[in-house]
Amino acid sequence: MTTHDDTPITNPVMAQFWTQDAALIDARLAELSAQPPQFFPEVALTGIGMPPGPGAWAITQYDHIVEMSRNPELFSSANGITILDTPQEFTAFFSSMIAMDDPRHAHLRKLVSRGFTPRMLSQLDDAIIDQARAIVDAIADRGECDFVVDVAAQLPLAIVCDLMGVPRSQLTFVFDQTNIILGASDPEYVPEASDIVTALLEAGGALAALMSDVAESKRGGDGTDLTSILVNAEVDGEQLSPADIASFFILLVVAGNETTRNSISWGLKYLSDNPDQREIWQNDIDGVTPTAVEEIVRLASPVTYMRRTATADTVLGGVDIAEGDKLAMFYLAANRNETHFDDPLKFDVLRDPNRHIGFGGPGPHFCLGAHLARRQIGVMYRELFERVPDIVASGPPDVLQSNFIHGIKHLPATFTPR
């Protein structure tokens, strides 16, 4: 997509920037990464009910993002993780602990990390395999599918709900609400004439109500799902409030579902465009899966950026940053940095080392569910390779209009029916 006069959009803060031709996007990101941090203005969003903010620094160099991630005292998460300035209550409700600084962040992460121990994740392993097989079973006789809706979205959504003890009967409902929350800037999910804030609050409220019902049913019980652990656990004498649990569920079901879903989706696109890499992986599934999964996450970078706010005047990349300035760490750009990745636009399933930051930079906000995401991606592709081995993307991806999530809404796929 370009502007009405066919002039390419060059401002990565704009959602429309990310629906342009991929080659144009990559060229612009390379241009930005070769320069010191650049400041970009914000634009007014239809239906948001707020004027545009002052703008943000686009941080595209790998080393600068690592430096920021390791210094949360100077680059705070507490004012929000997206460029848009929203009320604090709104930020806390939709972002949970990823929009917090220590000590509150550390305390909450300590509580919820109980659901991501090796023992807890091993309990989900059979569910991941069973669900992946059921997904392939559902499409195997058809010969074609919408890979995003029918395959990629189905696995992480089911696993997140299993993790939290949410009934499988609620999957479609949860899927629809998460699309609204992370696709609010895309007309397919929230029409341009709609009140975006109202749509967000209604979707978030619906998810919160569902989680409140689930949490109440677990209180005082001995269940092993994460909700049971959270409602009955104490750390340093404190329990999570119902609001904390609801907010964490929204974070997990939105962020955990969408990022894994989009990694799986982009993976088929990359494999279809690079049949030589597909052959390498299919010929040695056990040996290649670990590096192939990392390469998918690197190139997909499903979270395009995360915002931080400077807590004091500082200098980054030779540029003066003022206290209160917003900085957007563009992970997708950094993961294409030629200083850190040989031939960075190449999809290489054997790439090693691969020190990407697709799960965030090093520091306290590194993705808590990274291991779970890796496992789901690997299992899904094993099932596809073994049972519909010639599946390919048969058309271009329908890309999400969002500056925050590097997502695909739809991707046609074809294969030989089983």
C-alpha positions as CSV (number, residue, x, y, z in Angstrom):
1,M,0.0,0.0,0.0
2,T,1.3,3.5,-0.8
3,T,-0.2,7.0,-0.4
4,H,-2.8,8.2,-2.9
5,D,-0.1,9.8,-5.1
6,D,1.8,6.5,-5.1
7,T,4.6,8.0,-3.0
8,P,5.9,5.3,-0.7
9,I,5.2,5.7,3.0
10,T,8.5,6.2,4.8
11,N,7.4,6.7,8.4
12,P,7.4,3.3,10.3
13,V,5.2,4.8,13.0
14,M,2.3,4.6,10.5
15,A,0.4,1.3,10.3
16,Q,0.2,1.7,6.5
17,F,3.9,1.5,6.2
18,W,3.8,-2.2,7.0
19,T,1.3,-3.1,4.3
20,Q,3.6,-1.9,1.5
21,D,5.6,-4.2,-0.7
22,A,8.1,-6.2,1.4
23,A,11.1,-5.1,-0.7
24,L,10.2,-1.5,-0.2
25,I,9.9,-2.0,3.6
26,D,13.2,-3.8,3.8
27,A,14.9,-1.1,1.8
28,R,13.6,1.6,4.0
29,L,14.5,-0.2,7.2
30,A,18.1,-0.7,5.9
31,E,18.3,3.0,5.2
32,L,17.1,3.8,8.7
33,S,19.5,1.3,10.3
34,A,22.5,3.0,8.5
35,Q,21.7,6.3,10.2
36,P,21.5,7.6,13.8
37,P,18.1,7.2,15.5
38,Q,15.5,9.3,13.6
39,F,12.5,11.0,15.1
40,F,9.1,10.5,13.5
41,P,5.8,12.3,14.1
42,E,2.7,10.5,15.1
43,V,-0.5,10.7,13.0
44,A,-4.1,11.2,14.0
45,L,-6.0,7.9,14.2
46,T,-9.6,7.8,13.1
47,G,-11.9,6.7,15.8
48,I,-9.3,6.9,18.6
49,G,-10.7,10.1,20.2
50,M,-7.3,11.5,21.0
51,P,-5.0,13.9,19.2
52,P,-1.7,12.6,17.9
53,G,1.2,12.6,20.4
54,P,4.5,14.3,19.9
55,G,6.1,11.4,18.1
56,A,8.9,8.9,18.8
57,W,12.4,7.9,18.1
58,A,12.7,4.9,15.8
59,I,15.5,2.7,17.2
60,T,16.4,0.3,14.4
61,Q,20.0,-0.7,15.2
62,Y,20.5,-4.0,17.0
63,D,23.1,-2.7,19.5
64,H,21.0,0.2,20.5
65,I,18.0,-2.0,21.3
66,V,20.2,-4.4,23.4
67,E,21.5,-1.4,25.3
68,M,18.0,-0.1,26.0
69,S,16.8,-3.6,27.0
70,R,19.5,-3.9,29.6
71,N,18.8,-0.5,31.1
72,P,15.2,-0.5,32.2
73,E,15.9,2.1,34.8
74,L,16.7,4.6,32.1
75,F,14.3,3.3,29.5
76,S,11.0,2.6,31.3
77,S,8.0,0.4,30.3
78,A,5.6,1.9,32.7
79,N,4.2,4.6,30.4
80,G,3.1,2.1,27.8
81,I,4.5,-0.3,25.2
82,T,2.9,1.3,22.2
83,I,3.6,4.7,20.7
84,L,0.1,5.9,21.4
85,D,-0.3,7.6,24.8
86,T,-3.3,6.0,26.6
87,P,-4.6,6.5,30.1
88,Q,-2.6,4.5,32.7
89,E,-5.7,2.4,33.5
90,F,-6.0,1.5,29.9
91,T,-2.4,0.6,29.6
92,A,-2.4,-1.6,32.7
93,F,-5.5,-3.4,31.7
94,F,-4.3,-4.4,28.2
95,S,-0.6,-4.8,28.9
96,S,-0.3,-6.3,32.4
97,M,3.3,-6.8,33.5
98,I,5.0,-5.9,30.2
99,A,4.0,-2.3,30.9
100,M,5.5,-2.3,34.4
101,D,8.9,-1.5,35.9
102,D,10.5,-3.2,38.9
103,P,9.7,-3.9,41.6
104,R,6.1,-4.4,40.6
105,H,7.1,-6.1,37.4
106,A,9.5,-8.5,39.1
107,H,6.9,-9.4,41.7
108,L,4.2,-10.1,39.2
109,R,6.6,-12.0,36.9
110,K,7.7,-14.2,39.8
111,L,4.0,-15.1,40.4
112,V,3.1,-16.0,36.8
113,S,6.4,-17.7,36.0
114,R,5.1,-20.6,38.0
115,G,3.1,-21.5,35.0
116,F,6.2,-21.6,32.7
117,T,8.4,-24.0,34.7
118,P,9.8,-27.1,32.8
119,R,7.3,-29.3,34.7
120,M,4.3,-27.1,33.7
121,L,5.4,-26.9,30.1
122,S,6.0,-30.7,29.9
123,Q,2.4,-31.2,30.9
124,L,1.4,-29.2,27.8
125,D,3.6,-31.2,25.5
126,D,1.1,-33.9,24.8
127,A,-1.6,-31.3,24.2
128,I,0.5,-29.5,21.7
129,I,1.1,-32.7,19.7
130,D,-2.5,-33.8,19.9
131,Q,-3.8,-30.4,18.8
132,A,-1.3,-30.1,15.9
133,R,-2.5,-33.5,14.7
134,A,-6.1,-32.5,15.0
135,I,-5.5,-29.4,13.0
136,V,-3.9,-31.3,10.2
137,D,-6.6,-33.9,10.3
138,A,-9.2,-31.2,9.8
139,I,-7.6,-29.9,6.5
140,A,-5.9,-33.0,5.1
141,D,-8.7,-34.1,2.8
142,R,-9.4,-30.6,1.4
143,G,-6.4,-29.9,-0.7
144,E,-6.5,-26.2,0.2
145,C,-7.1,-23.9,3.2
146,D,-6.6,-20.5,4.7
147,F,-3.4,-21.3,6.4
148,V,-3.7,-18.5,9.0
149,V,-7.3,-19.2,10.1
150,D,-7.3,-23.0,9.6
151,V,-3.8,-23.9,10.8
152,A,-1.6,-21.2,12.3
153,A,-4.2,-19.6,14.6
154,Q,-5.6,-22.8,15.9
155,L,-2.6,-24.2,17.8
156,P,-1.5,-21.3,20.0
157,L,-5.0,-20.3,20.8
158,A,-5.9,-23.8,22.0
159,I,-2.7,-24.1,24.0
160,V,-3.0,-20.8,25.7
161,C,-6.6,-21.7,26.7
162,D,-5.4,-25.1,28.0
163,L,-2.6,-23.4,30.0
164,M,-5.2,-21.1,31.6
165,G,-7.9,-23.7,32.0
166,V,-10.3,-22.0,29.6
167,P,-12.8,-24.4,28.0
168,R,-12.1,-25.3,24.4
169,S,-15.7,-24.3,23.6
170,Q,-14.6,-20.7,24.0
171,L,-11.8,-20.8,21.3
172,T,-13.8,-19.0,18.6
173,F,-15.0,-16.3,21.0
174,V,-11.4,-15.7,22.3
175,F,-10.1,-15.7,18.7
176,D,-12.5,-13.0,17.6
177,Q,-11.7,-10.7,20.6
178,T,-8.0,-11.0,20.2
179,N,-8.3,-10.0,16.5
180,I,-10.1,-6.8,17.6
181,I,-7.5,-5.9,20.2
182,L,-4.4,-6.4,18.0
183,G,-6.1,-5.6,14.7
184,A,-7.8,-2.4,15.9
185,S,-6.0,-0.3,13.2
186,D,-7.1,-2.8,10.5
187,P,-10.5,-2.1,8.8
188,E,-11.2,-5.9,8.6
189,Y,-11.5,-6.1,12.3
190,V,-12.6,-2.6,13.3
191,P,-14.2,-0.6,10.5
192,E,-12.6,2.8,9.9
193,A,-15.8,4.6,10.9
194,S,-16.0,2.8,14.2
195,D,-15.0,4.0,17.7
196,I,-11.7,2.1,18.2
197,V,-11.5,2.8,21.9
198,T,-15.0,1.4,22.4
199,A,-14.2,-1.6,20.3
200,L,-11.0,-2.3,22.3
201,L,-12.7,-1.9,25.7
202,E,-15.6,-4.1,24.7
203,A,-13.3,-6.9,23.5
204,G,-11.0,-6.5,26.5
205,G,-14.0,-6.5,28.9
206,A,-15.4,-9.6,27.3
207,L,-12.1,-11.5,27.8
208,A,-11.8,-10.2,31.3
209,A,-15.4,-11.4,32.1
210,L,-14.5,-14.9,30.8
211,M,-11.4,-15.1,32.8
212,S,-13.2,-13.9,36.0
213,D,-15.6,-16.7,35.6
214,V,-12.8,-19.2,35.0
215,A,-10.8,-17.9,37.9
216,E,-13.7,-18.0,40.4
217,S,-14.3,-21.7,39.4
218,K,-10.7,-22.5,40.3
219,R,-10.5,-20.7,43.6
220,G,-9.8,-23.1,46.5
221,G,-9.3,-26.0,44.2
222,D,-6.3,-28.2,43.4
223,G,-6.1,-27.8,39.6
224,T,-2.8,-27.8,37.8
225,D,-3.6,-25.2,35.2
226,L,-2.1,-21.7,35.4
227,T,-5.3,-20.0,36.6
228,S,-5.6,-22.4,39.5
229,I,-2.0,-21.7,40.4
230,L,-2.5,-17.9,40.2
231,V,-5.7,-17.7,42.2
232,N,-4.4,-19.9,45.0
233,A,-0.7,-18.9,45.2
234,E,1.0,-16.4,47.3
235,V,4.4,-14.8,46.9
236,D,5.7,-12.7,49.8
237,G,2.3,-12.9,51.4
238,E,0.4,-11.5,48.4
239,Q,-2.1,-13.0,46.0
240,L,-3.0,-11.7,42.6
241,S,-6.2,-9.7,42.4
242,P,-9.0,-10.7,40.0
243,A,-8.0,-7.6,37.9
244,D,-4.4,-8.8,37.8
245,I,-5.4,-12.2,36.6
246,A,-7.8,-10.9,34.0
247,S,-5.2,-8.5,32.7
248,F,-2.6,-11.3,32.5
249,F,-5.0,-13.5,30.6
250,I,-5.5,-10.7,28.1
251,L,-1.7,-10.3,27.7
252,L,-1.2,-14.1,27.4
253,V,-4.1,-14.8,25.0
254,V,-3.3,-11.8,22.8
255,A,0.5,-11.7,22.8
256,G,1.1,-15.4,23.3
257,N,-1.5,-16.4,20.7
258,E,-0.8,-13.7,18.1
259,T,3.0,-13.9,18.0
260,T,3.1,-17.7,17.7
261,R,0.3,-17.6,15.2
262,N,2.2,-15.1,13.0
263,S,5.5,-16.9,13.3
264,I,3.8,-20.1,12.0
265,S,2.1,-18.1,9.2
266,W,5.3,-16.3,8.0
267,G,7.1,-19.7,8.2
268,L,5.0,-21.1,5.3
269,K,5.5,-18.0,3.3
270,Y,9.3,-18.3,3.7
271,L,9.4,-22.0,3.0
272,S,7.3,-21.5,-0.1
273,D,9.6,-18.8,-1.4
274,N,12.7,-20.9,-0.6
275,P,12.1,-24.5,-1.7
276,D,15.8,-25.3,-1.2
277,Q,15.5,-24.4,2.5
278,R,12.3,-26.4,2.8
279,E,14.1,-29.5,1.4
280,I,16.9,-29.1,3.9
281,W,14.4,-29.0,6.8
282,Q,12.2,-31.9,5.5
283,N,15.2,-34.1,5.0
284,D,16.3,-33.8,8.6
285,I,13.4,-32.7,10.7
286,D,14.9,-33.6,14.1
287,G,18.3,-32.0,13.3
288,V,17.1,-28.8,11.6
289,T,14.0,-27.9,13.6
290,P,15.9,-25.9,16.3
291,T,17.7,-23.6,13.9
292,A,14.7,-23.4,11.5
293,V,12.4,-22.2,14.3
294,E,14.9,-19.5,15.3
295,E,15.2,-18.4,11.7
296,I,11.4,-18.1,11.3
297,V,11.2,-16.0,14.5
298,R,14.1,-13.8,13.4
299,L,12.6,-13.0,10.0
300,A,9.0,-12.9,11.1
301,S,9.7,-10.7,14.2
302,P,6.0,-11.0,15.1
303,V,6.2,-8.0,17.5
304,T,7.4,-5.2,15.3
305,Y,8.4,-2.9,18.1
306,M,8.1,-2.1,21.8
307,R,8.1,1.4,23.2
308,R,10.2,2.7,26.1
309,T,10.2,6.1,27.7
310,A,13.3,7.9,28.7
311,T,13.4,8.6,32.5
312,A,16.3,11.1,32.2
313,D,18.2,13.1,29.5
314,T,20.6,10.7,27.8
315,V,22.5,10.0,24.6
316,L,21.8,7.0,22.3
317,G,23.6,6.4,19.1
318,G,25.1,9.9,19.2
319,V,21.6,11.5,19.5
320,D,20.4,13.5,22.4
321,I,17.3,11.9,24.0
322,A,15.3,14.1,26.4
323,E,13.6,12.9,29.5
324,G,10.1,11.9,28.6
325,D,10.9,11.1,25.0
326,K,9.3,8.0,23.5
327,L,11.5,5.4,21.8
328,A,10.3,2.6,19.6
329,M,12.6,-0.4,19.5
330,F,12.0,-1.9,16.1
331,Y,12.9,-5.6,16.6
332,L,12.1,-6.4,13.0
333,A,14.6,-3.9,11.7
334,A,17.3,-5.0,14.1
335,N,16.8,-8.7,13.1
336,R,17.7,-7.6,9.6
337,N,20.9,-5.9,10.7
338,E,23.8,-6.9,8.4
339,T,26.3,-6.2,11.1
340,H,24.9,-9.1,13.2
341,F,23.5,-11.3,10.5
342,D,25.2,-12.5,7.3
343,D,23.0,-11.9,4.3
344,P,20.2,-10.8,6.7
345,L,17.3,-11.0,4.2
346,K,18.1,-14.6,3.3
347,F,15.9,-17.3,4.9
348,D,18.5,-19.9,6.1
349,V,17.1,-22.8,8.2
350,L,20.7,-23.7,9.2
351,R,21.7,-20.2,10.4
352,D,24.0,-20.5,13.4
353,P,24.7,-18.4,15.4
354,N,21.3,-16.7,15.3
355,R,21.2,-14.2,18.2
356,H,17.9,-12.6,17.1
357,I,15.8,-10.5,19.4
358,G,12.4,-11.8,18.1
359,F,11.5,-12.6,21.7
360,G,12.7,-9.2,22.9
361,G,16.1,-7.9,23.9
362,P,18.1,-9.2,26.9
363,G,16.8,-8.0,30.2
364,P,13.8,-8.3,32.6
365,H,11.2,-8.2,29.8
366,F,12.5,-11.1,27.7
367,C,9.5,-13.1,26.6
368,L,8.4,-15.5,29.4
369,G,6.8,-17.8,26.9
370,A,9.6,-18.1,24.4
371,H,10.2,-21.8,25.0
372,L,6.5,-22.6,24.6
373,A,6.4,-20.6,21.4
374,R,9.4,-22.5,20.0
375,R,7.9,-25.8,20.9
376,Q,4.6,-25.0,19.2
377,I,6.2,-23.8,15.9
378,G,8.4,-26.9,15.8
379,V,5.6,-29.4,16.4
380,M,3.3,-27.7,13.9
381,Y,5.8,-28.0,11.1
382,R,6.7,-31.6,12.0
383,E,3.0,-32.5,11.6
384,L,2.7,-30.6,8.3
385,F,5.9,-32.1,6.8
386,E,4.9,-35.6,7.8
387,R,1.3,-35.5,6.7
388,V,0.8,-32.8,4.0
389,P,4.4,-32.5,2.9
390,D,3.8,-30.5,-0.3
391,I,1.8,-27.7,1.4
392,V,2.7,-24.3,-0.1
393,A,1.4,-20.8,0.0
394,S,-0.6,-20.4,-3.2
395,G,-1.0,-16.6,-3.1
396,P,0.3,-13.5,-1.4
397,P,-0.2,-13.0,2.3
398,D,-2.9,-10.6,3.4
399,V,-0.9,-8.5,5.8
400,L,-2.3,-6.9,9.0
401,Q,-2.4,-3.2,8.9
402,S,-0.5,-2.5,12.1
403,N,2.7,-0.9,13.2
404,F,2.9,-3.1,16.3
405,I,2.2,-6.7,15.1
406,H,3.9,-8.1,12.0
407,G,0.9,-10.2,11.2
408,I,-0.8,-12.1,8.4
409,K,-4.6,-12.2,8.4
410,H,-5.0,-14.7,5.6
411,L,-2.7,-16.9,3.5
412,P,-4.1,-19.3,0.8
413,A,-2.4,-22.7,0.8
414,T,-2.7,-25.7,-1.4
415,F,-1.5,-29.3,-1.0
416,T,-2.2,-32.8,-2.3
417,P,-5.2,-34.1,-0.4
418,R,-4.4,-37.1,1.8
